[in-house]
């Protein structure tokens, strides 16, 4: 599935649609080049889930948590990981146990597309806007945003 995202408002609306159907245990894997809009889409999901306030990029902290949301959300940016084994060192499984996960640069963490509850989104720049290429795992088939 392809979703046209011509501007920031469209990116925010797409994020809100994802948030509306997000469940405990889900993974939203965001891929794309630097500047493609991964963090912007993650912010749209978090705001759509009810987060009020700033959403810092987890590029340096690697993980930011939002336990007040329903479901709780973990926002991770794996850009700085050099090897997928590093996800064990940061305790990703513990963070994921009772939350949904938004994962930027998922390949650096070993990927999540093999998981049934993974919604993989690749963002591509097209002019001033973006195109989202969406691939849904089996758990997402009946609730595509």
Phi and psi in degrees as GROMACS dihedral restraints (atoms count N, CA, C in turn):
[ dihedral_restraints ]
;  ai    aj    ak    al  type     phi  dphi    fc
    3     4     5     6     1  -116.7    20    10
    4     5     6     7     1   137.1    20    10
    6     7     8     9     1  -124.4    20    10
    7     8     9    10     1   122.9    20    10
    9    10    11    12     1   -78.3    20    10
   10    11    12    13     1   131.1    20    10
   12    13    14    15     1  -127.8    20    10
   13    14    15    16     1    79.8    20    10
   15    16    17    18     1   -71.0    20    10
   16    17    18    19     1   -18.1    20    10
   18    19    20    21     1  -156.2    20    10
   19    20    21    22     1   179.7    20    10
   21    22    23    24     1   -63.3    20    10
   22    23    24    25     1   -35.6    20    10
   24    25    26    27     1   -62.8    20    10
   25    26    27    28     1   -41.0    20    10
   27    28    29    30     1   -66.6    20    10
   28    29    30    31     1   -38.2    20    10
   30    31    32    33     1   -63.0    20    10
   31    32    33    34     1   -44.8    20    10
   33    34    35    36     1   -63.6    20    10
   34    35    36    37     1   -41.1    20    10
   36    37    38    39     1   -65.9    20    10
   37    38    39    40     1   -39.4    20    10
   39    40    41    42     1   -63.8    20    10
   40    41    42    43     1   -43.5    20    10
   42    43    44    45     1   -59.4    20    10
   43    44    45    46     1   -41.6    20    10
   45    46    47    48     1   -64.5    20    10
   46    47    48    49     1   -37.6    20    10
   48    49    50    51     1   -65.3    20    10
   49    50    51    52     1   -38.3    20    10
   51    52    53    54     1   -64.9    20    10
   52    53    54    55     1   -46.9    20    10
   54    55    56    57     1   -58.4    20    10
   55    56    57    58     1   -35.9    20    10
   57    58    59    60     1   -64.5    20    10
   58    59    60    61     1   -22.9    20    10
   60    61    62    63     1  -117.3    20    10
   61    62    63    64     1     7.2    20    10
   63    64    65    66     1   -69.7    20    10
   64    65    66    67     1   137.0    20    10
   66    67    68    69     1  -124.9    20    10
   67    68    69    70     1   159.6    20    10
   69    70    71    72     1   -54.5    20    10
   70    71    72    73     1   133.0    20    10
   72    73    74    75     1    90.2    20    10
   73    74    75    76     1    -9.8    20    10
   75    76    77    78     1   -70.8    20    10
   76    77    78    79     1   154.6    20    10
   78    79    80    81     1  -126.3    20    10
   79    80    81    82     1   129.9    20    10
   81    82    83    84     1  -111.2    20    10
   82    83    84    85     1   104.4    20    10
   84    85    86    87     1   -94.3    20    10
   85    86    87    88     1   116.2    20    10
   87    88    89    90     1  -106.7    20    10
   88    89    90    91     1   121.7    20    10
   90    91    92    93     1  -125.5    20    10
   91    92    93    94     1   160.8    20    10
   93    94    95    96     1   148.0    20    10
   94    95    96    97     1   166.3    20    10
   96    97    98    99     1   -65.2    20    10
   97    98    99   100     1   166.8    20    10
   99   100   101   102     1   -55.5    20    10
  100   101   102   103     1   133.5    20    10
  102   103   104   105     1    81.5    20    10
  103   104   105   106     1     5.6    20    10
  105   106   107   108     1   -74.3    20    10
  106   107   108   109     1   -19.5    20    10
  108   109   110   111     1   114.7    20    10
  109   110   111   112     1    16.3    20    10
  111   112   113   114     1   -59.1    20    10
  112   113   114   115     1   -50.7    20    10
  114   115   116   117     1   -67.8    20    10
  115   116   117   118     1   -35.0    20    10
  117   118   119   120     1   -62.7    20    10
  118   119   120   121     1   -43.5    20    10
  120   121   122   123     1   -66.7    20    10
  121   122   123   124     1   -41.1    20    10
  123   124   125   126     1   -58.6    20    10
  124   125   126   127     1   -41.5    20    10
  126   127   128   129     1   -62.5    20    10
  127   128   129   130     1   -39.1    20    10
  129   130   131   132     1   -63.9    20    10
  130   131   132   133     1   -39.2    20    10
  132   133   134   135     1   -64.7    20    10
  133   134   135   136     1   -47.1    20    10
  135   136   137   138     1   -64.0    20    10
  136   137   138   139     1   -43.2    20    10
  138   139   140   141     1   -65.5    20    10
  139   140   141   142     1   -39.3    20    10
  141   142   143   144     1   -64.8    20    10
  142   143   144   145     1   -26.4    20    10
  144   145   146   147     1   -83.0    20    10
  145   146   147   148     1    -5.1    20    10
  147   148   149   150     1   110.5    20    10
  148   149   150   151     1     2.5    20    10
  150   151   152   153     1   -68.3    20    10
  151   152   153   154     1   133.9    20    10
  153   154   155   156     1  -114.0    20    10
  154   155   156   157     1   131.8    20    10
  156   157   158   159     1   113.2    20    10
  157   158   159   160     1  -171.6    20    10
  159   160   161   162     1   -68.7    20    10
  160   161   162   163     1   151.7    20    10
  162   163   164   165     1  -123.9    20    10
  163   164   165   166     1    96.3    20    10
  165   166   167   168     1   -70.9    20    10
  166   167   168   169     1   149.3    20    10
  168   169   170   171     1   -71.5    20    10
  169   170   171   172     1   131.2    20    10
  171   172   173   174     1   -85.8    20    10
  172   173   174   175     1    24.5    20    10
  174   175   176   177     1   -55.5    20    10
  175   176   177   178     1   -41.3    20    10
  177   178   179   180     1   -95.3    20    10
  178   179   180   181     1   -34.2    20    10
  180   181   182   183     1   -81.0    20    10
  181   182   183   184     1   -18.2    20    10
  183   184   185   186     1    72.6    20    10
  184   185   186   187     1   -43.6    20    10
  186   187   188   189     1  -131.3    20    10
  187   188   189   190     1   133.9    20    10
  189   190   191   192     1  -123.2    20    10
  190   191   192   193     1   138.9    20    10
  192   193   194   195     1  -115.0    20    10
  193   194   195   196     1   149.0    20    10
  195   196   197   198     1  -131.6    20    10
  196   197   198   199     1    72.2    20    10
  198   199   200   201     1   -69.6    20    10
  199   200   201   202     1   -17.0    20    10
  201   202   203   204     1   -77.1    20    10
  202   203   204   205     1   -13.2    20    10
  204   205   206   207     1   -84.1    20    10
  205   206   207   208     1   160.3    20    10
  207   208   209   210     1  -123.0    20    10
  208   209   210   211     1   107.4    20    10
  210   211   212   213     1   -74.7    20    10
  211   212   213   214     1   160.5    20    10
  213   214   215   216     1   -58.0    20    10
  214   215   216   217     1   147.6    20    10
  216   217   218   219     1  -125.3    20    10
  217   218   219   220     1   137.8    20    10
  219   220   221   222     1  -109.2    20    10
  220   221   222   223     1   125.9    20    10
  222   223   224   225     1  -109.8    20    10
  223   224   225   226     1   115.4    20    10
  225   226   227   228     1  -121.4    20    10
  226   227   228   229     1   142.0    20    10
  228   229   230   231     1  -122.6    20    10
  229   230   231   232     1   109.3    20    10
  231   232   233   234     1   -93.4    20    10
  232   233   234   235     1    15.1    20    10
  234   235   236   237     1   -53.2    20    10
  235   236   237   238     1   -41.0    20    10
  237   238   239   240     1   -84.3    20    10
  238   239   240   241     1    -3.0    20    10
  240   241   242   243     1   -74.9    20    10
  241   242   243   244     1   140.2    20    10
  243   244   245   246     1  -102.1    20    10
  244   245   246   247     1   -19.3    20    10
  246   247   248   249     1  -148.8    20    10
  247   248   249   250     1   137.6    20    10
  249   250   251   252     1   -56.7    20    10
  250   251   252   253     1   -24.2    20    10
  252   253   254   255     1   -64.3    20    10
  253   254   255   256     1   -17.9    20    10
  255   256   257   258     1   -66.4    20    10
  256   257   258   259     1   -19.0    20    10
  258   259   260   261     1   -65.1    20    10
  259   260   261   262     1   -29.5    20    10
  261   262   263   264     1   -67.6    20    10
  262   263   264   265     1   -39.9    20    10
  264   265   266   267     1   -63.3    20    10
  265   266   267   268     1   -34.9    20    10
  267   268   269   270     1   -88.1    20    10
  268   269   270   271     1    -3.1    20    10
  270   271   272   273     1    74.3    20    10
  271   272   273   274     1    35.7    20    10
  273   274   275   276     1   -55.7    20    10
  274   275   276   277     1   -41.4    20    10
  276   277   278   279     1   -59.4    20    10
  277   278   279   280     1   -37.2    20    10
  279   280   281   282     1   -65.1    20    10
  280   281   282   283     1   -42.1    20    10
  282   283   284   285     1   -64.4    20    10
  283   284   285   286     1   -37.7    20    10
  285   286   287   288     1   -78.0    20    10
  286   287   288   289     1   -17.1    20    10
  288   289   290   291     1   -52.0    20    10
  289   290   291   292     1   -40.2    20    10
  291   292   293   294     1  -130.1    20    10
  292   293   294   295     1    45.6    20    10
  294   295   296   297     1  -156.1    20    10
  295   296   297   298     1   170.2    20    10
  297   298   299   300     1   -97.4    20    10
  298   299   300   301     1   155.0    20    10
  300   301   302   303     1  -121.1    20    10
  301   302   303   304     1   130.0    20    10
  303   304   305   306     1  -104.6    20    10
  304   305   306   307     1   118.8    20    10
  306   307   308   309     1  -119.2    20    10
  307   308   309   310     1   113.5    20    10
  309   310   311   312     1   -90.4    20    10
  310   311   312   313     1   144.3    20    10
  312   313   314   315     1    55.3    20    10
  313   314   315   316     1    53.6    20    10
  315   316   317   318     1   -60.6    20    10
  316   317   318   319     1   -31.0    20    10
  318   319   320   321     1   -61.4    20    10
  319   320   321   322     1   -32.0    20    10
  321   322   323   324     1   -66.7    20    10
  322   323   324   325     1   -17.6    20    10
  324   325   326   327     1  -103.6    20    10
  325   326   327   328     1     9.1    20    10
  327   328   329   330     1    97.5    20    10
  328   329   330   331     1    -5.7    20    10
  330   331   332   333     1    83.8    20    10
  331   332   333   334     1   159.5    20    10
  333   334   335   336     1  -133.0    20    10
  334   335   336   337     1    -3.4    20    10
  336   337   338   339     1   -59.3    20    10
  337   338   339   340     1   -22.9    20    10
  339   340   341   342     1   -74.4    20    10
  340   341   342   343     1   -11.9    20    10
  342   343   344   345     1   -84.2    20    10
  343   344   345   346     1   137.4    20    10
  345   346   347   348     1   -60.2    20    10
  346   347   348   349     1   -30.5    20    10
  348   349   350   351     1   -97.6    20    10
  349   350   351   352     1    28.1    20    10
  351   352   353   354     1  -101.3    20    10
  352   353   354   355     1   128.9    20    10
  354   355   356   357     1  -108.0    20    10
  355   356   357   358     1   107.1    20    10
  357   358   359   360     1   -92.2    20    10
  358   359   360   361     1   128.6    20    10
  360   361   362   363     1  -128.7    20    10
  361   362   363   364     1   120.4    20    10
  363   364   365   366     1  -106.2    20    10
  364   365   366   367     1   124.6    20    10
  366   367   368   369     1   -99.6    20    10
  367   368   369   370     1   131.2    20    10
  369   370   371   372     1  -123.6    20    10
  370   371   372   373     1   139.4    20    10
  372   373   374   375     1   -79.6    20    10
  373   374   375   376     1   131.4    20    10
  375   376   377   378     1  -134.7    20    10
  376   377   378   379     1   103.3    20    10
  378   379   380   381     1    61.9    20    10
  379   380   381   382     1  -126.3    20    10
  381   382   383   384     1   -88.8    20    10
  382   383   384   385     1   -10.2    20    10
  384   385   386   387     1  -108.2    20    10
  385   386   387   388     1  -163.4    20    10
  387   388   389   390     1  -137.7    20    10
  388   389   390   391     1   158.9    20    10
  390   391   392   393     1  -120.0    20    10
  391   392   393   394     1   132.9    20    10
  393   394   395   396     1  -103.8    20    10
  394   395   396   397     1   123.2    20    10
  396   397   398   399     1  -101.0    20    10
  397   398   399   400     1   114.9    20    10
  399   400   401   402     1  -110.0    20    10
  400   401   402   403     1   128.8    20    10
  402   403   404   405     1  -125.1    20    10
  403   404   405   406     1   123.1    20    10
  405   406   407   408     1  -106.3    20    10
  406   407   408   409     1   132.7    20    10
  408   409   410   411     1   -70.9    20    10
  409   410   411   412     1   169.3    20    10
  411   412   413   414     1   -53.7    20    10
  412   413   414   415     1   -35.6    20    10
  414   415   416   417     1   -70.7    20    10
  415   416   417   418     1   -14.5    20    10
  417   418   419   420     1   -99.9    20    10
  418   419   420   421     1   -10.5    20    10
  420   421   422   423     1   -56.1    20    10
  421   422   423   424     1   -36.5    20    10
  423   424   425   426     1   -91.2    20    10
  424   425   426   427     1     1.3    20    10
  426   427   428   429     1  -139.3    20    10
  427   428   429   430     1    37.4    20    10
  429   430   431   432     1   -59.8    20    10
  430   431   432   433     1   134.7    20    10
